[in-house]
Amino acid sequence: MIEPAVKKAFAFIDGQNLFLHSKDAFGYRFPNYDIGALAREVCKANGWELAEARFYTGIHDASANPFWNSFWVNKTTQMGQRG
């Protein structure tokens, strides 16, 4: 089998883990990351072509935590619109 000249990558990002580790490593208190930019930078650093990025996260129940429910609904809607 011949190895392709350009490797395609598929990024799978767990939003809660990314947020918790960003908080621990850098002190972030708000999930202000851009998963598209993160996936592109990882691919660029390794000479890969980003084929697709998938983001997974839980969303708080609106009655239990209206702020975080609204935040994640809006953030995931915006990410979906960006592609």
Secondary structure, DSSP 8 states (H G I E B T S, - for coil): ----SSEEEEEEEEHHHHHHHHHHHH---S----HHHHHHHHHHHHTEEEEEEEEE-----TTT-HHHHHHHHHHHHHHHHH-
